[in-house]
């Protein structure tokens, strides 16, 4: 060690009489405008996603319940609490906050003798909660990608004359990039009717562990290949990423996992029951998502399950209501195959009420689940709807699926604004393109375009394929010539759909009339269940709620041996049907079997 090093510590004594910079009480000396002081949080803007808690390396943030903020769609009801004994003021929590609710004031003084005071819920208390000065995330800077990874799909001119699947699916590289955008907040889980483990299976994509991802999917959804294509993906409306850009492509990542696991491997991973048979038997009427999900769960519990399906193939409305360009039927068959591998027996072309009676099922099985779909189309009942040239959308979609010949005129008018309306318009447009080389398709709906029930991508793709959409138009009459042939549809402009009490009571501007030319009118305004299979005696014995079978919280009807689930009691939606299947299966096991209750 040299002399300089020895003497250096003593050189600081030359500053002993300088004026001090540090002062005991720095009142009147605010921090710089961008100083990272104590936290602020806009409680109304915050969604309680917990991203700030996750990113904090010092465990200085805890998500806690706050009075006045309840859990709801897209909001956990929790808010961040900061522990300033741990905080290092790195501001990563601010940088990662997707809503921009979390900021930092430039206040840096806080004196108190109570250490608990330094565990603080910003936005709930504190004098600096409205300070404008301080630190906040700059502009559009974000720690995760703002835009979702693009999904390749066929161009309109390439898809309009065929029923080939439109979307291509993610490659592994694309899926990893999209999965990397997820911050695992979990808000999506609460919104998903089946409460799928969304952050966990997205993490499996990131880790490239597809076996783990598939197991996670099948814990809550045996129709994962189907839902990976046609789920209404309401979960994405709660995604925290939506607040700073595009929501995570949750549906496409689900599809990606299933696409990456060969069918035979799926059977090995999830298609074999690992419990001893209970000796109990359940009959399920209807081979759609609700019935088959219930069958899957009951088989996993060791019960014998027989599904009775009236159509030639199982799948319900996913097969007979969704066109193959959206849902290839081999994808549906693979999901059904996994369910059958659990030991579920599916008897197709077996109509209850014709081939087997309800009373016979009651006598032979320990429980019966009614899971029929909505296979009957509703009518507008405006003048002219009776007679040839007016069709129901569900009937045509079923005939197209079965490969039957359907009439294809040059000009067609569709009435309806939901997914079924878009599906039949796009299906018939394809048949028109093949037959005539052009599309002559018009669609009218009561709702304005912003309130269509159809998915946004369905509306967009319909227009791309040549479907002309007229919104806020109410059907008044199907026009016919002297020979009774359909010539078009007369509509009036809709001024309101509901009255002051919220009841359905459309009002029109009669002066704003339009004639939509066409030699066929297709009604797609809703569906109903065919409950004639129940028979008069059972129909009379059951309790009903506005045309639907009344059930209790366990999905049990007023007849103790009969349960009901799916579209017939809740309305159409694949993921909701899956959720119903889980619930009714759990109820049957709990109510009928766990207690040893006799069903007969």
Secondary structure, DSSP 4 states (H G I P E B T S, - for coil): --HHHHHHGGGGGGGTTSPPS--S--TT-PPPTT---SEEE-TTT-----HHHHH-TT--EEEEEBTTB--BTTB-SEEEEEETTT-----HHHHH-SSS-EEEES------S-GGGGEE-BTTB-TTTT-SSEE---TT--SS-SSPPPPPB--HHHHTTS---SB----HHHHHHHHTT-----HHHHHSTT---HHHHHHHHHHT-HHHHHHHHHHH-TTHHHHHHH---GGGGG-GGGGTSPPP-HHHHHHHHHHHS-HHHHHHHHSS--S---S-EEEEE--SHHHHHHHHHHHHTT-EEEEE-SSSSS-THHHHTS-TTTS-HHHHHHHHHHHHHTT-EEE-S--BTTTB-HHHHHHH-SEEEE-----EE-----BT-SSTTEEEHHHHHHHHHTT------S-EEEE--SHHHHHHHHHHHHHHHHHHSS--EEEE-SS-GGG-SS-HHHHHHHHHTTEEEE-SEEEEEEEE-TTS-EEEEEEEEEEEEE-TTS-EEEEEEEEEEEEEE-SEEEE-S-EE--GGGGHHHHHHHS-EETTEE---TTSB-SSTTEEE-SHHHH-S-HHHHHHHHHHHHHHIIIIIIIT-----
